[in-house]
């Protein structure tokens, strides 16, 4: 029997790993599927939410989005479908929770732009350091996942991020207000998030940041929403040397321990639509100019 030349076998191999997604044929993207399978293998999935994650056509798997024409994975949306359950839905939320280990195989998804793992139960583990290497991410939602420890500063490498939320659950009440086991020591790394529009950090302990938070966030000119409820911030609300938050529409800093007058610099942010500053210890007169903000 005549032997098949080696180069023919190589060609046949690459043909064999062609897969079809969304009606298109994609070549040499087997590593995308393998990365997803590795990621799935580390998860505990009591309700089989990922039961469709089998076979070669990964673009058809539930919660996976692919780029048309290439087959590269661009989105993974594994948000718990019961984030705020009604009284009769708590069992559904619990069984829909994913937990376990988040595999670093996600790094292999070089074109991933959207990742949502919110309202699952990855406790008690820290936010994985390797997220800071996924530089194409535009959207990263890690909120209400039970993470503990320090939020990795290398998230500052994600200069394309427009949406970042690592809000925690309030777990206890300390001398500085509501707090959790998720914290930030130094907030300086956020200055690198030059594309950021939405920052969610509710109930993340920021007590070690001090008053520096305003100057840092003031360097993010595209920021439109800022959520810092229950972050153990205290003292006065600093005034930036120059107000650069010209796009800010929503600011939420309630349930902290601020002890000062109402921040006058808010009046210089004409784009503001909503201010939530309740449950602090503010004193003095509310500025008359607040009512003149055109969008509030």
N, C-alpha and C positions, 0 to 999 in steps of 0.2 A: 504493500500500500504506500502511495506516495505521500511524503511528509509535507505538511503545510508550512510555507515559509514564515519565519518569525514576524516579519513586518506585517504580514496579513493578519496574524493573530492579534497584533497590537491594534490594527485598525478595527478589527471585529470587537475588540474589548471596548474601545471608545464608543463604537456604535451601540454596544449593549448597555451602556450607562446613560443613553439618551432617555429622557423621560418627558412625558407630555403633561402640561399644566395649563388649565384654562384654555384649551384648544390650541396651544402653541407648543412647538417642540424646542426643547432646551438641551444644550450639549454641555457635558462636563461640569455639572453642578451637583454631583453625587455628594460632595462634602456638605452641602446645605442640608440634605436629608439626614446625613449621619450626625451632624451637630444637633439637629432637633431630636433625634432618637436618644442621643446621649443626655440631652437636657431632660427629656421625659423620664429617663431611667432613674434620675435622682429624685423625682417628685413622688409624693404619696398622694394618690388620687382616689379617695374613697367612693366617689360617685361616678367614676369612669368618664370624667369630662373629656379626657383625651383619647377616648376609644377609637376615634377616627384616625389617630396618628399611626397608621400602618400602611404598608404598600409603598409604591414608588411615587405616587402622585401627590406629593406633599403640599402642593399648591391648593389641593382640594381639602386638606385637613382643616377641621374647625379651628377658628381663631388665628389662622395663618394667612398673611397677605403676601403676594409675590408681585414683583415688578413685571409688567407685561413686556414680552419680547426677550427676557433674559432668564426668568425663573428664579432670580435671586430673592431671598426672603427679605421683605422690607418692614413687616409688622408682625408682632405677636401680642395678642390681646387676651390675657388670661384673668382679667378682672373678675372677682366674684360677682355673679349676677344678682346677689342679694346683699348689697353693701350696707343698707340701713333697713334691716328686716322689720316687718310688722310683727305683732305678738305671735301670730300663728305661722311665722316664717323662720323662726330661729333654727328649727331642725334643718330646713332647706339650706340656710346659710352655712351651718356646721358641715353638712355633707358636701357642699360645694367647695369647701375650703381646700386649697392645695397646700401642702406642707412638704417638709423634707429638705433636700440640699439643692441649691441652685448651681448647676454645673457650669464651669468656665468654658464649656464647649460653645457657649453663646458668642464668644469672641470670634469664632470662625465665620459667623454671619456678618461678613464685612459690610454689607449694604443695609443692615438693619437700622431703621430710622425711628420705629415706634415700638416701645416696650411698656406694657401695662401689667403689673403683677398685683395690683392693689386689692386690699380687703381679703387677702389670704392669710395663712398662719405659718410664717417661717420662723417662729420663735423657738428657742432663744438663740438666734444666730445674728452676727453683725451683717450689715450691708456688704456684699462682696466687693473686695478691692478691684476686681477685674472690670467692674462697670466703668471705671475711669479710663479704660482702654478702648471703649466702644465709641470711637470719635465721630461716627456718622449719626449718632442718635440726635433726634430733634425733639422727641417726646419720651420722658422717663417718669413713670408713676409707680412709686414704691410705697405709697401711703397705706397706713393701717395694716401692715403686714407682720407686726410683732417683732420687728428688728430691734436689736439692742446694741449698746456700745457707741463708739464715736463714728459719726458720719465721715466716710473717707474723704480726705481733702483732694484726692486726685480726681474727684468728680469735676474739679475745676478745669480738667483737660478737655471737657466736652463743650468746646466753644460754639458748636452748632445748636446746642440745646435751646429750645424756645419754651419748653414746658418741663418743670421739675417739681415733683411733689414727693416729699418723704415724711409727711405728717404722721404723727404717732397717735396712739390712744393715751388719754390721760390715765395714769396708773396710780398716782398718789398725790397728796397735797403736802407741800413742804413749807418752810418759812418764806420762800419766795413764790408761793402760789402753786398752780398745777404743774406737774412735771412728769417725766417718764424716764425710762432707762436708755433712751436715745438722746445723744447730746452732740454739741459742737463746741470745741475749745477755742478755735481760731477761725474766724469767718473770712479772713483775707482772701482765701482761694476763690470766693465767689466773684471777685472782680474780673476773673477771666471769662465769665459766662456772658460774653458781650452780646449774644443774641437773645438772652432770656427775656421772656414776656410774662411768664407765670411762675411764681415761687410759692410753694406750699410747705410750711414748716410748723404747722400747728402742733402744740404740745411736745415739741422738741426742746430739750433743756438748753437755753442759750445764756444761762446765768454767768458762765465763764467768759462770754464774749465782751461783757461790759457795755459801755456806751458807744463802742466803735461801729455798731451795726448800721447806723444811719449813714456814716461816711462811706462805708463799703457799698451799701445798696444804692447810694446816690451815684455810683459810677456805672450803673446799668441803665442807660438812657432809654432802652426799649421796654423796660419793665412796665407792664400794665396792671398786674394784679400781685399784691403782696399780702400773704396770710401768715401772721405770726401770733395767733391766738394761744394764750396759755403757755408762753415760752419762758417763764421765769425771768423776764426782763424787769429791771427795777431802776429806781432813781428817776432822774429827769429824762425827757425825750430830747436828745441833742438837736441843735440847729446846725445844719450843714453850712459850710462856708459859702457854697453856691448851690442853689437848688437845680439839679440836673434831671430830675424825674419828670420830664415834660410829657410823658405818655401815661403816667400812673392814673388809673381810673378807680381802682379798688384798693383800699388799705384796711386791713383788719388786725388790730393789736389789742384786742380785748382780753380780759382775764390775765393781765400781767400785774406788776406791782409798781407801776409808774406813780411817782409822787411829785407832781409839778403842775404848772399851769398848762392850759391847752396850747399845743405847739403852734405858734403864729406862722411858721413857715408853710403850714398846710395851705394857707391862703395864696401862696405863690404857685400852687399846682392847679392850674385852671382846668385841667383834664379830669379832676376827681369827680366820680359819680357816687361813690359810697365810702363812708368813713365809719368804722366800727371801733370805738375806743372805750366801750362800756366796761364796767367792773374793774376799774383802776382806782387810784386815789388822787385824781386830778382835783385841783381847787382853783378858785378865782373865776373871773368872768369869761364867758365864751365870747370870742372875738366877733364883733358886729359884722365884719367883712365875710364871715363864713356864709352868710345868706346870699352873698353876691357871686359866689362861684357859679358859673353859668350852667353846669351839668349836674350839680349835686341834688 
